[in-house]
Amino acid sequence: MSPNPARPSQPERRHVTIIGAGFVGLASALWLQMRGFQVTLADREPPLGNAAWRQAASYGNACTFAPQAVLPVSTPGLVWQVPRMIADQNGPLAIRWRYLPHLLPWLLAFLRAGREAEVARIIAVLASLLNRAEAGWMPLIETANAEPLLRRTGCLYLYKSQAEFDAADDWHRRREQHGVNLTRLDASQVRELEPNVAPLYHSGVLFNDAFTIDSPRRLAAALAQAIVERGGKFLTGEATNLRRAGSRVAFSIDGADHEADHLVVASGARSALLARQVGDRILLDTERGYHVLFPEAGKLLNRPVCFVEEGFYMTPMADGLRAAGTVELGGLSAPPSANRIEIIRKGVGKLVPRAGEATETWLGFRPSMPDSLPVIGNSPELPNVTYAFGHGHIGLTLAGVTGRLVAELVSGETPDIDMTPLRSDRFGRWGGKRQA
């Protein structure tokens, strides 16, 4: 991908509307502006001014740029754990049983993605994106003057026993094969790095190139301000009724009609509903992610710490210590799980005894594809609609490179990676592989 993209001449300057102002939408907007496009973003809650922006999935993430995230969620042997996921609603990976009939096509594709040959393929695709992820982000962060929000201290995974470490080390070696920079640590080395973590661990792994965002809200606001300063606009409201309008694309915002030369759908977990209006059926579903904030504990850790058995990250940030994670498959409409929030709260109290009281809890919706790969590409039904969603756990990490790919596609350029594995129709109508 060229660092100095050619811009359309002024008479050819086209207008692109992006539905969704999370990090993927914001990154896409800035990369499009770098190529000379006029940009409008539509969102129910844009990250402007002093807006809380609490409903966005980008708001509540683990605040971690994770180049180590080359592994898919579905792995060999996971199929045998499905009954436990349904029975144990409080485990790190759980399925709400009432949602199971709706989830079934996604779940079957998810389990197929866990076969060894598929896992190897998916790892290679994720690595191709992650190897470009920081280069996709840094021009945007510099443009938004947001460098002070970065903490380059790595990310620490902790293991309770030699057996758990050995099982994970097979995956760490696969990470290293794809360029992930990591250091294996014994208990004394972990203690030196994180003295305030209870010594409940046997060993650890430090991912050296990971970094954190001090405040997702502040980063989003800085990106939004940079977009506005370059002539971009924001529309507040719910986007609906996507449709062809001659050579353009029409849509509605809270009943008011709008048009654009090109439309980018980056609306996270709600993107499949918009794609269906265009005529595309996409096998996207929702991972319900939780976080709990401990405002007095922000200085107790020096970097994100993940106790692998617990299934959540603890990240120091400007507002305190945020514990975020776990996976609950249950759709968009079910209420938050009080038990899951309590498990995270108690887990932090056990792992970081001085954390104090929690004051904020949050539930957000990760847009997830069965194979842990995002959807990035033009609609098969309407070529001047481009999709950019489905990033699962790594939306923050991949937002920059996704935005760059979106800008290249809208510009008519050919990206330097194979986009076929990211096609929206790769699972066909009912979750089977798309036929060539």
N, C-alpha and C positions, 0 to 999 in steps of 0.2 A: 504494500500500500504506500503510495507516494506521500512524503511528508509535506509536499507543496502542491496540493491539488489544483488543477486548472479550474477556473471559474467561468460559468456561462457569461457571455457578453451581456451588457445591460439590457439591450432590447429583448434578449431571450430569457431574461430573469423570470423564473417561475415561482409560483406560490405553493408552498407545501404546508399542509396542516397535519399536526401530530396529535392524535388522541391519546392522552396520557402524559402527565408531567411528573412521573417518577424519574429515577436516575436514567433509565433507558431513553425515555422521551426527551429529557433535558440534554443528554449527550447527543442524541440524534439531531436535535435542533441546532446545537452549536456547530457540529460538524457540517450540517447543511449550510449554515450561514457562512462558514469558511469557504464554501464553494459558490457563494453568491446568491443563494436562494432566499426568497422572502419566507419567513416562518411564522406560523401561528400555532400555539399549543392550546388544546382544550382539555380541561380537567375539572372534576367536581370540587377540588380543593387545591388550587395552584399554590406552590410554595413561595408566595410573595409577601413582602412586608413582615408583619408580625403574626401571620397566620400560623395556627398550631400545626397544620399539615398532618394531623395524627392518623387520618384514615389511610394514608398511603402506605403500601407495603415497604417502600423505601425508608419510611420514617422509623420503623421498628426493628430493623435488622440487627445483626450482630456487629455491625460497624467495621467489618474486617475485609480487607482486600486479600484474597486467598488464592495465590498462584498454585498452591498444593492441591486444589480441589479437582483433580483429574479423575477421581473415581465416581462412577455413577452410584445412585442410591440402591438400585437393584443389583445384587451380586449373586454368584452361585450359592445355592442352598437356601436362599431366602424363601423360596416357595414353601418349605416345611415350617416356616415360622408364621404363616398367615393365620392358622387357627389361634395361635397365641395372641396375635395382633388384634383379632376380633374379641377374644375373651378378656384380655387385659387392656382396659381403656386408659390406663395410666402409664403404660410403658413408653419408652423413648420413641417407638414407632407403633402407632395404633390406628385402627380403622373403626369408625363409628358404624355399628352394625346396621342401623337403620338406613345408612347411606349406601350400603353394599350393592343393592340392585342397580343403582345409578352408576356406581363406580366400576362395575364388573368389566366392561370393555377396556377401560383404562388399566385395571388391575391385571387382566390377562396379558396385555401388551407389556406392562411393567415386569411381570414375571418372565416373559420371553426375553426381555432385555437383560435379564440376569444370567443368561447362559454364557459360558466362558468365551466362546467366539465373539458374541455380541459385546461382552464387557471389554475385550481387547480392542474391538473396533471403536467403541464409544470413548475409551480412554484416549485413543489417538486423536479423535476429533476434538475432545475437550482440550487436550494438550495444545493442539494447533491454535485454538482460541486463546487459551491462557497464556501462551508464549507471546501473544500480541497484546495482552490486556493492559499492561502498564503503559505501553506506548500509545494505546488508545485513550488512556485517561490523562496523562500528564499535560498535553497541550491544553486540555479543557481546564484543569486545575490551575495552570499558569494564567490562562485567559481570565479566570474568575478571581485571581489573586487569593487562592484558597490554600496555598502551600502550608500556612501555619496550622491548618487543621489536621495535618498528617502526623502520625506517630510511627516511626520506623523502628519498632522493637521486636518484630517477629511475632509468632503465634506458637503457644506451647500446648501440646497434647500430653496428658498424663495417663498412666496405666497402673492398675492396682496390683498386678502380679506379673511374674516372669512369663506365665502362660499367655496372658492377655497381650503382653508386649510382643512375644514371639509370633502370635497369630497376626498382629497388626504389621509386623515387620515385613511379611511377605508383600503387603500392599505398599509399604514404604519403599521397598526395592523397586517396585513398578513405578512409583512416583519418580525415583531417581533416574530410571531409564528414560524418562521424559523431561529431564532437566530440572526437577524440583531440588532446591538446595536445602538440605535438612541436616541436623546434628542430633545424634542419639545421646541421651543423658542418663546418668545414674541418679539415685535419690539425692546424693549430696550436691550434685550440680544443679538439680531442680531447686533444692532448698536455697542455694546461693542466689538463684535468679528470682525466686518468689518466696521470701521468708514468711509471708503472712498466710500462705496456703497450709492447711492442716496436713501433716505428714502421713496421709492415707495412701500414698502412691509408692510404687516400686521403682518406676523409671519414667522417662519422658522422651519426647521428640520435639525439637525446636525447628519450626519452619522459618528459616532465616529471612526470606524475602517478603514475608507477609507484613502488612502494615495496617493501621487502624485509622478510622476517621473520627476525630474528636467529637463531632456533632453532625449527624446526617442532615438535620434540619438546617444548620448553618451552611453546609455545603450546598444543599439544594437551593437555598436562598441566594447564595453567591452565584451559582450557575444561572438562576432565573434572572438576576440582575444583569449579568453579562449578556444574556439573550436580549433583554429589553434595550440595553445600551446600543445594541447592534441592529435595532429596528424591529425586533421580534415582538409579538403580541400574545396575550393570554386571554382565553375565553373561559369564563367560569360557568360550569353547568354539565349536565349529563348528555353525552353524545349518543344519538340514536339514528335510525333510518338511513343507514349508509346505502348509497345507490349510484348507479351510473347517470351522468348528466351530459350527454353528448360525449365530447372528448375529455370532460372533467368528471370530478367525483362530488356528489352532493351529500349532505348530512344535516342533521338538525341538532341544535343545542337548546334544550328546554323549550322546544316547539318552534324556535326561530331557524329558518333555513339558511344554509351556508354552502359555498362551493370552494373547491381548490383544484389546482392542476394535478396535484398528487396528494395522496393521503397515506400517513403512516399510522398503523395501529400498534400502540405500545401501552395498552391499558391493562397490563398485568393479568390477573386472574379473570377479569371480565372480557378479555379479548376474544375468546371463542364465541361469545354471544354476538359481538360485532362482526366477526368473520362470517357467521352464519347469515347475517343480513346481506353480505356480498354474495353468498352462495357457496361458501367453503365450510365444510365440516371438519373441525380440527380436534384431535383427541387430547384436549387440554383439561386438566383438572386442578384441584386446589389442595395444597398442603397448608393446614392451619398452623401458624407459628405464633408462639407466645413470647413475651418478655416481661421481666420483673425488674424494677429499678430500685437500687439501694443508694440513696443520695449521699450518705455519709462515707461510703466505701470507695470512692473513685480513686483514691491514692493508695489503696492497699495492694493493688496489683500493678505490675509494670507493663503488662501486655495481655492480650486475650489468652485465657486458660480454658482448656476443654478437658474435663474428666470424661473420657470416652464412654465409660459405663453409664454415666448420668445422662448423656445425650444433649447437653447444652453448653454454650460458651458463656464465660464471664469476662466481660470487656470493660476496662476502665475508660471513661470518657468524660467530657466536660460536665455532664449533669450527675455523675455518680458511677456506680458499678452496674452495668446492665447484664442481666442473665437472660440469654435468648437462645431459643432452639426448640428441640423435640419436633416430631413429625406426627400430625394427626390428620388423617384423611377423612374429611367429613363435610365438604362443601362450604358454601358461602353463607347459608342461612341459619345454621344451628348456633345456639348461644355458646359463649365461652365455657370451657370446662374449669370449674372452680377447683376441682381436684388436681388438675394438671398445673394450675398456677401455684397451688399449695405445695406440690412436689418440688417445683423449681425453688420456691421460697425456702423450704426446709433444706433442700440440697445445698443452697448457697450458705445457709447458716452452719451446716456441717463442714463444708469445705473451706469457708473463710469465716472463722468464728467471730471476728470483729466487724462483720459487715453491717451490723445494726438492723434497723427496721426498713422494710420495703414500703414505698409510698406510691408507686405507680405500677399498674399492670396493663397489659396490652395484648390484643389479638389481631393478627394481620393474616393476609392470604397470599401465599407464595404460588405463582402460576407455574405449574409443573407438567412436563411431558413425561410419558412413561419411560423414555430412554435417557432422561436427565440432560438432553440436548435442547437448546432453545429453538424456537422457530424464527428464522431470519430469512426473508425472501419475499418476492412478489407473489401476489395472489394468482393462482391459476385461473380464476374466474374474471378478475379485473386487474390487468397488469399495472395500472397506475395506483394500485393499493399495495403498500409494502408492510409486511408483518415483522414485528420485533418484540417478542414476548416468550414466556415459557422458560425462564432462566432458573427456576427453582431456588436453590440455596445460594446461588452465585450471581444474582442480579446486580448487586453493587460491583462485584469484581469485573463482570463482563460488560457493564454498561458502556464504557468508553469504546471498546473495540466493536461492540454492536452498533453504536452510533456511527462509527466510521464506515462500517460495512453498509449501513442504511444509506449514508450519503453517497457512497460509490454506486449502489444499485440505482438510486434515484437519478444519479448523473449519467447512467448508462455505461458505467465502467465495469470491468470484469475484476472482481476481487482476486487476491493472490492466494486464496484458499478455496478448496472445493466446497461449494455451498450446497451440494446435493444432500448431504446428511441432515441439513437444517430445513429442508423443504417442509411446507405446511401440510402437504398431502402424503407424507412418507408412510403413514399408517393406514391409508385408505379410509373407506367409509366406516368400518366397524372395528378398526384397530389392527387389521392385518397389514402385512407389508404391501406397499404400493406396487402394482405390477408395472414392469417396464413397457 
